[in-house]
Amino acid sequence: MPANPGVPPSIPVTDASGAPVPSFMCIVYVKPIGAGRVRLRVANFGDIEITASSQRDGLTKILPLAKKFVASHFARTGELPSIDPPKEKEPDEQRRILPAHL
C-alpha cells in the first residue's frame, strides 16, 4: 500500500542516455478568493503559495516555482522533498495533482 493513499506513485523517467530523471507529483490546492481570482498552494513540499486570475493561469505559474524548489532541494540533498502526509486541504479548496520531472 502506498505511503500516501490517494496520491499516485512517481513514474520513472529517464533521459536520452537512460539515466533516471527525478520525477514527482506536485499536489496543489486551489481556492477561489473572490473577484474571479484564486489562491493556489503546494501541499506536499515547501511553502509555495500564489494568487492568480484563474486556475489555469495559477497552475501554469505555480509549476515552475515548484520545479525550482524541488531542483534546488535535490541539488543540495540528492533527495526529492516531501511532506508526508501532505498539508491538510481546507473545505473550500480543490485538489489538483500535477506530474512533473526535473
DSSP file (Angstrom, degrees, kcal/mol; ACC not computed):
  #  RESIDUE AA STRUCTURE BP1 BP2  ACC     N-H-->O    O-->H-N    N-H-->O    O-->H-N    TCO  KAPPA ALPHA  PHI   PSI    X-CA   Y-CA   Z-CA
    1    1 A M              0   0    0      0, 0.0     0, 0.0     0, 0.0     0, 0.0   0.000 360.0 360.0 360.0 133.3    0.0    0.0    0.0
    2    2 A P        -     0   0    0      0, 0.0     5,-0.0     0, 0.0     0, 0.0  -0.221 360.0-119.3 -63.9 155.1    1.5    3.4   -0.9
    3    3 A A  S    S+     0   0    0      1,-0.3     0, 0.0     2,-0.0     0, 0.0   0.803 108.7  43.7 -62.2 -29.6    2.6    5.8    1.9
    4    4 A N  S >  S-     0   0    0      3,-0.3     3,-2.3    81,-0.1    -1,-0.3  -0.821  85.1-147.5-120.3  89.6    0.0    8.3    0.7
    5    5 A P  T 3  S+     0   0    0      0, 0.0    -2,-0.0     0, 0.0     0, 0.0  -0.300  86.7  23.6 -56.4 137.5   -3.3    6.7   -0.1
    6    6 A G  T 3  S+     0   0    0      1,-0.2     0, 0.0     0, 0.0     0, 0.0   0.315 100.6 100.7  89.6  -9.2   -5.0    8.6   -3.0
    7    7 A V  S <  S-     0   0    0     -3,-2.3    -3,-0.3    20,-0.0    -1,-0.2  -0.947  74.7-127.2-110.7 118.4   -1.7   10.0   -4.3
    8    8 A P        -     0   0    0      0, 0.0    17,-0.1     0, 0.0     3,-0.1  -0.264  29.7-106.9 -61.1 147.9   -0.3    8.1   -7.3
    9    9 A P        -     0   0    0      0, 0.0    15,-0.1     0, 0.0     2,-0.0  -0.271  44.9 -83.3 -69.9 163.0    3.3    6.9   -7.1
   10   10 A S        -     0   0    0     13,-0.1    14,-0.1     1,-0.1    15,-0.0  -0.335  40.4-130.9 -63.6 148.7    6.1    8.6   -9.0
   11   11 A I        -     0   0    0     -3,-0.1     2,-0.1    13,-0.0    -1,-0.1  -0.905  24.7-115.2-103.1 126.1    6.5    7.5  -12.6
   12   12 A P        -     0   0    0      0, 0.0     2,-0.4     0, 0.0    -1,-0.0  -0.383  36.2-174.9 -62.9 135.1   10.1    6.6  -13.6
   13   13 A V  E     -A   21   0A   0      8,-0.6     8,-3.5    -2,-0.1     2,-0.3  -0.988   3.6-166.8-130.1 139.5   11.5    8.9  -16.2
   14   14 A T  E     -A   20   0A   0     -2,-0.4     5,-0.1     6,-0.3     2,-0.1  -0.906  15.8-127.7-125.1 156.2   14.9    8.6  -18.0
   15   15 A D    >   -     0   0    0      4,-2.7     3,-1.9    -2,-0.3     6,-0.1  -0.230  49.0 -79.3 -87.7-173.6   16.9   10.9  -20.1
   16   16 A A  T 3  S+     0   0    0      1,-0.3    -1,-0.0     2,-0.1    -2,-0.0   0.787 132.2  51.6 -60.2 -29.0   18.3   10.1  -23.6
   17   17 A S  T 3  S-     0   0    0      2,-0.1    -1,-0.3     3,-0.0    -3,-0.0   0.518 120.1-107.3 -85.8  -4.5   21.2    8.1  -22.0
   18   18 A G  S <  S+     0   0    0     -3,-1.9    -2,-0.1     1,-0.3     3,-0.1   0.401  72.7 142.3  93.7  -2.9   18.9    6.1  -19.9
   19   19 A A        -     0   0    0      1,-0.1    -4,-2.7    -5,-0.1    -1,-0.3  -0.483  59.6-101.5 -71.6 141.2   19.9    7.8  -16.7
   20   20 A P  E     -A   14   0A   0      0, 0.0    -6,-0.3     0, 0.0    -1,-0.1  -0.361  29.7-152.3 -65.4 141.2   16.9    8.4  -14.3
   21   21 A V  E     -A   13   0A   0     -8,-3.5    -8,-0.6    -3,-0.1     2,-0.1  -0.962  29.0-108.3-110.6 126.8   15.4   11.9  -14.2
   22   22 A P        -     0   0    0      0, 0.0    80,-2.4     0, 0.0     2,-0.3  -0.331  42.8-177.1 -58.2 128.1   13.8   12.8  -10.9
   23   23 A S  E     +B  101   0B   0     78,-0.2     2,-0.3    79,-0.1    78,-0.3  -0.926   5.3 167.7-125.6 153.9   10.0   12.9  -11.2
   24   24 A F  E     -B  100   0B   0     76,-2.7    76,-2.5    -2,-0.3     2,-0.5  -0.973  34.9-110.9-157.1 164.5    7.4   13.8   -8.7
   25   25 A M  E     -B   99   0B   0     -2,-0.3     2,-0.7    74,-0.2   -15,-0.1  -0.918  24.4-153.4-103.8 130.0    3.8   14.6   -8.1
   26   26 A C  E     -B   98   0B   0     72,-2.7    72,-2.8    -2,-0.5     2,-0.6  -0.915   7.9-155.0-104.8 112.2    3.0   18.2   -7.1
   27   27 A I  E     -B   97   0B   0     -2,-0.7    16,-3.3    70,-0.2    17,-0.6  -0.790  15.5-173.8 -90.4 122.3   -0.2   18.4   -5.1
   28   28 A V  E     -BC  96  42B   0     68,-3.3    68,-2.9    -2,-0.6     2,-0.5  -0.962  15.2-151.2-121.0 131.1   -1.8   21.8   -5.4
   29   29 A Y  E     -BC  95  41B   0     12,-2.8    12,-1.9    -2,-0.4     2,-0.4  -0.882  14.1-160.4 -99.9 132.5   -4.8   23.1   -3.6
   30   30 A V  E     +BC  94  40B   0     64,-2.8    64,-2.7    -2,-0.5    10,-0.2  -0.939  11.3 177.8-117.6 132.6   -6.9   25.7   -5.4
   31   31 A K  E     - C   0  39B   0      8,-2.5     8,-3.1    -2,-0.4     2,-0.2  -0.995  29.0-124.5-137.7 129.5   -9.3   28.1   -3.6
   32   32 A P  E     - C   0  38B   0      0, 0.0     6,-0.3     0, 0.0     3,-0.1  -0.525  24.4-178.5 -68.7 138.3  -11.5   30.9   -5.1
   33   33 A I  E     -     0   0B   0      4,-2.6     5,-0.2     1,-0.3     2,-0.1   0.276  47.4 -90.6-122.5   9.6  -10.8   34.2   -3.3
   34   34 A G  E >  S+ C   0  37B   0      3,-0.7     3,-2.3     1,-0.0    -1,-0.3  -0.095 100.1  60.2 102.3 158.8  -13.3   36.5   -5.0
   35   35 A A  T 3  S-     0   0    0      1,-0.3     3,-0.1    -3,-0.1    -1,-0.0   0.782 128.9 -63.1  55.0  30.6  -13.3   38.8   -8.0
   36   36 A G  T 3  S+     0   0    0      1,-0.3    -1,-0.3    18,-0.0     2,-0.2   0.490 107.4 127.1  78.2   2.2  -12.5   35.8  -10.2
   37   37 A R  E <   -C   34   0B   0     -3,-2.3    -4,-2.6    17,-0.1    -3,-0.7  -0.540  41.8-157.4 -94.1 159.8   -9.2   35.3   -8.5
   38   38 A V  E     -CD  32  52B   0     14,-2.4    14,-2.4    -6,-0.3     2,-0.4  -0.951  11.3-139.1-133.2 153.2   -7.8   32.1   -7.0
   39   39 A R  E     -CD  31  51B   0     -8,-3.1    -8,-2.5    -2,-0.3     2,-0.4  -0.942  20.9-168.9-108.6 135.3   -5.2   31.1   -4.4
   40   40 A L  E     +CD  30  50B   0     10,-2.9    10,-2.6    -2,-0.4     2,-0.3  -0.970   6.5 178.0-124.2 140.1   -3.0   28.1   -5.1
   41   41 A R  E     -CD  29  49B   0    -12,-1.9   -12,-2.8    -2,-0.4     2,-0.4  -0.999  30.4-120.7-142.8 142.2   -0.7   26.4   -2.6
   42   42 A V  E     -C   28   0B   0      6,-2.4   -14,-0.2    -2,-0.3     6,-0.2  -0.653  24.1-170.0 -79.9 132.1    1.6   23.4   -2.9
   43   43 A A  S    S+     0   0    0    -16,-3.3    44,-2.7    -2,-0.4    -1,-0.1   0.705  73.3  49.1 -98.0 -22.9    0.6   20.8   -0.3
   44   44 A N  S    S+     0   0    0    -17,-0.6    39,-2.3    42,-0.2     2,-0.3   0.391 115.6  10.0-110.2   6.2    3.4   18.2   -0.4
   45   45 A F  S >  S+     0   0    0      1,-0.2     3,-0.5    37,-0.2    -1,-0.2  -0.910 101.0   1.1-170.6 154.5    6.6   20.3   -0.1
   46   46 A G  T 3  S-     0   0    0     -2,-0.3    -1,-0.2     1,-0.2     2,-0.0   0.122  80.4 -82.8  62.6-177.5    7.8   23.8    0.5
   47   47 A D  T 3   +     0   0    0      2,-0.0     2,-0.6    -6,-0.0    -1,-0.2  -0.489  66.7 155.4-120.2  56.4    5.8   26.9    1.4
   48   48 A I    <   +     0   0    0     -3,-0.5    -6,-2.4    -6,-0.2     2,-0.3  -0.779   7.4 156.1 -94.4 121.7    4.8   27.8   -2.2
   49   49 A E  E     +D   41   0B   0     -2,-0.6     2,-0.3    -8,-0.2    -8,-0.2  -0.993   8.2 166.9-146.0 136.5    1.6   29.9   -2.5
   50   50 A I  E     -D   40   0B   0    -10,-2.6   -10,-2.9    -2,-0.3     2,-0.3  -0.924  26.0-134.7-140.2 165.8    0.4   32.3   -5.2
   51   51 A T  E     +D   39   0B   0     -2,-0.3     2,-0.3   -12,-0.2   -12,-0.2  -0.921  28.8 176.3-117.5 153.1   -2.7   34.1   -6.3
   52   52 A A  E     -D   38   0B   0    -14,-2.4   -14,-2.4    -2,-0.3     3,-0.1  -0.946  43.3-111.2-150.7 167.7   -3.8   34.2   -9.9
   53   53 A S  S    S+     0   0    0     -2,-0.3     2,-0.3   -16,-0.2     3,-0.1   0.671 100.0   3.8 -78.3 -17.2   -6.5   35.5  -12.2
   54   54 A S  S  > S-     0   0    0    -16,-0.1     4,-2.5     1,-0.1     5,-0.2  -0.977  74.8-106.7-158.2 164.4   -7.7   31.9  -13.0
   55   55 A Q  H  > S+     0   0    0     -2,-0.3     4,-2.8     2,-0.2     5,-0.2   0.924 120.4  50.4 -61.5 -44.1   -7.0   28.3  -12.0
   56   56 A R  H  > S+     0   0    0      1,-0.2     4,-2.1     2,-0.2    -1,-0.2   0.931 111.5  47.4 -60.9 -46.5   -5.3   27.7  -15.4
   57   57 A D  H  > S+     0   0    0      1,-0.2     4,-1.6     2,-0.2    -1,-0.2   0.912 113.4  49.5 -60.4 -43.4   -3.1   30.8  -15.0
   58   58 A G  H  X S+     0   0    0     -4,-2.5     4,-2.8     2,-0.2     5,-0.2   0.906 109.7  48.9 -65.1 -43.4   -2.2   29.8  -11.5
   59   59 A L  H  X S+     0   0    0     -4,-2.8     4,-1.6     1,-0.2    -1,-0.2   0.880 110.2  53.1 -64.4 -36.5   -1.3   26.2  -12.4
   60   60 A T  H  < S+     0   0    0     -4,-2.1    -1,-0.2    -5,-0.2    -2,-0.2   0.846 116.4  39.4 -64.7 -33.8    0.9   27.5  -15.2
   61   61 A K  H  X S+     0   0    0     -4,-1.6     4,-0.9    -5,-0.2    -2,-0.2   0.823 113.1  52.2 -86.2 -33.2    2.7   29.8  -12.8
   62   62 A I  H  X S+     0   0    0     -4,-2.8     4,-2.6     1,-0.2     5,-0.2   0.844  98.3  64.1 -77.7 -31.7    3.0   27.5   -9.7
   63   63 A L  H  X S+     0   0    0     -4,-1.6     4,-2.8     1,-0.2     5,-0.2   0.921 102.0  48.2 -61.6 -45.2    4.6   24.5  -11.5
   64   64 A P  H  > S+     0   0    0      0, 0.0     4,-2.2     0, 0.0    -1,-0.2   0.884 112.5  50.6 -61.8 -35.1    7.8   26.3  -12.5
   65   65 A L  H  X S+     0   0    0     -4,-0.9     4,-2.2     2,-0.2    -2,-0.2   0.916 111.8  47.4 -65.1 -42.4    8.1   27.6   -8.9
   66   66 A A  H  X S+     0   0    0     -4,-2.6     4,-2.8     2,-0.2     5,-0.2   0.918 111.5  50.2 -64.2 -43.8    7.6   24.1   -7.6
   67   67 A K  H  X S+     0   0    0     -4,-2.8     4,-2.8     1,-0.2    -2,-0.2   0.890 109.9  50.9 -63.4 -38.8   10.2   22.7  -10.0
   68   68 A K  H  X S+     0   0    0     -4,-2.2     4,-2.2    -5,-0.2    -1,-0.2   0.921 111.7  47.6 -63.5 -43.7   12.7   25.3   -9.0
   69   69 A F  H  X S+     0   0    0     -4,-2.2     4,-2.3     2,-0.2    -2,-0.2   0.937 114.5  46.0 -61.5 -47.3   12.2   24.5   -5.3
   70   70 A V  H  X S+     0   0    0     -4,-2.8     4,-3.0     1,-0.2     5,-0.2   0.913 112.1  51.0 -64.2 -43.7   12.5   20.7   -6.0
   71   71 A A  H  X S+     0   0    0     -4,-2.8     4,-2.4     2,-0.2    -1,-0.2   0.908 111.4  48.0 -61.4 -42.5   15.6   21.2   -8.2
   72   72 A S  H  X S+     0   0    0     -4,-2.2     4,-1.7     2,-0.2    -1,-0.2   0.929 114.5  45.4 -63.6 -46.2   17.3   23.3   -5.5
   73   73 A H  H  X S+     0   0    0     -4,-2.3     4,-2.6     1,-0.2     6,-0.4   0.915 113.6  49.9 -63.9 -43.3   16.5   20.8   -2.7
   74   74 A F  H  X S+     0   0    0     -4,-3.0     4,-2.6     1,-0.2    -2,-0.2   0.888 108.6  52.6 -64.0 -39.9   17.6   17.8   -4.9
   75   75 A A  H  < S+     0   0    0     -4,-2.4    -1,-0.2    -5,-0.2    -2,-0.2   0.866 115.4  41.7 -63.9 -36.0   20.9   19.5   -5.8
   76   76 A R  H  < S+     0   0    0     -4,-1.7    -2,-0.2    -5,-0.2    -1,-0.2   0.879 133.7  15.9 -76.9 -39.2   21.6   20.1   -2.1
   77   77 A T  H  < S-     0   0    0     -4,-2.6    -3,-0.2     2,-0.3    -2,-0.2   0.640  87.3-125.8-115.0 -19.0   20.5   16.7   -0.7
   78   78 A G  S  < S+     0   0    0     -4,-2.6     2,-0.3    -5,-0.4    -4,-0.2   0.574  81.2  97.4  77.5   8.5   20.1   14.2   -3.6
   79   79 A E  S    S-     0   0    0     -6,-0.4    -1,-0.3    -9,-0.1    -2,-0.3  -0.916  79.0-112.4-128.4 154.6   16.6   13.6   -2.5
   80   80 A L        -     0   0    0     -2,-0.3   -10,-0.1    -3,-0.1    -9,-0.1  -0.693  39.6-116.4 -81.3 136.9   13.2   14.8   -3.5
   81   81 A P        +     0   0    0      0, 0.0     2,-0.3     0, 0.0    -1,-0.1  -0.374  40.8 173.4 -70.5 152.6   11.5   17.0   -0.8
   82   82 A S        -     0   0    0     -2,-0.1     2,-0.6     2,-0.0   -37,-0.2  -0.945  32.4-154.3-161.7 139.3    8.3   15.7    0.7
   83   83 A I        -     0   0    0    -39,-2.3     4,-0.1    -2,-0.3   -40,-0.0  -0.976  34.4-139.6-109.2 115.0    5.7   16.4    3.4
   84   84 A D  S    S+     0   0    0     -2,-0.6   -40,-0.0     1,-0.1    -2,-0.0  -0.953  89.5  24.1-126.0 112.7    4.1   13.1    4.3
   85   85 A P  S    S-     0   0    0      0, 0.0    -1,-0.1     0, 0.0     3,-0.1   0.554 107.1-119.3 -77.5 162.3    1.2   13.3    4.7
   86   86 A P        -     0   0    0      0, 0.0   -42,-0.2     0, 0.0     3,-0.1  -0.127  42.5 -75.3 -61.0 163.5    0.6   16.5    2.7
   87   87 A K        -     0   0    0    -44,-2.7     2,-0.1     1,-0.1   -44,-0.1  -0.213  62.8 -89.6 -55.2 152.0   -0.8   19.6    4.3
   88   88 A E        -     0   0    0     -3,-0.1     2,-0.4     1,-0.1    -1,-0.1  -0.380  37.6-125.0 -67.2 141.9   -4.5   19.5    5.1
   89   89 A K        -     0   0    0     -3,-0.1    -1,-0.1    -2,-0.1     6,-0.1  -0.744  22.2-126.8 -87.1 133.2   -6.9   20.6    2.4
   90   90 A E    >   -     0   0    0     -2,-0.4     3,-2.0     1,-0.1    -1,-0.0  -0.460  27.0-108.6 -74.3 154.1   -9.4   23.3    3.5
   91   91 A P  T 3  S+     0   0    0      0, 0.0    -1,-0.1     0, 0.0    -2,-0.0   0.804 117.9  47.0 -56.0 -32.3  -13.1   22.6    2.9
   92   92 A D  T 3  S+     0   0    0      2,-0.1     2,-0.3   -60,-0.0    -2,-0.0   0.232  95.1  97.2 -97.6  15.7  -13.3   25.1    0.1
   93   93 A E    <   -     0   0    0     -3,-2.0     2,-0.4   -62,-0.1   -62,-0.2  -0.758  61.9-145.0-100.9 150.4  -10.2   24.0   -1.7
   94   94 A Q  E     -B   30   0B   0    -64,-2.7   -64,-2.8    -2,-0.3     2,-0.4  -0.911  17.9-128.6-109.8 142.4  -10.0   21.7   -4.7
   95   95 A R  E     -B   29   0B   0     -2,-0.4     2,-0.4   -66,-0.2   -66,-0.2  -0.775  24.4-177.5 -94.9 132.8   -7.0   19.3   -5.1
   96   96 A R  E     -B   28   0B   0    -68,-2.9   -68,-3.3    -2,-0.4     2,-0.5  -0.987  12.7-152.5-125.1 138.1   -5.1   19.2   -8.3
   97   97 A I  E     -B   27   0B   0     -2,-0.4   -70,-0.2   -70,-0.2    -2,-0.0  -0.957   9.5-168.5-115.0 122.2   -2.2   16.7   -8.9
   98   98 A L  E     -B   26   0B   0    -72,-2.8   -72,-2.7    -2,-0.5     2,-0.2  -0.933  12.8-145.3-112.1 113.2    0.5   17.8  -11.4
   99   99 A P  E     +B   25   0B   0      0, 0.0     2,-0.3     0, 0.0   -74,-0.2  -0.570  32.5 167.3 -72.9 141.2    3.0   15.2  -12.6
  100  100 A A  E     -B   24   0B   0    -76,-2.5   -76,-2.7    -2,-0.2     2,-0.3  -0.971  23.6-163.1-150.3 161.9    6.4   16.8  -13.1
  101  101 A H  E      B   23   0B   0     -2,-0.3   -78,-0.2   -78,-0.3   -34,-0.0  -0.970 360.0 360.0-143.8 159.3   10.1   16.0  -13.7
  102  102 A L              0   0    0    -80,-2.4   -79,-0.1    -2,-0.3    -1,-0.0   0.460 360.0 360.0 -85.1 360.0   13.3   18.0  -13.4
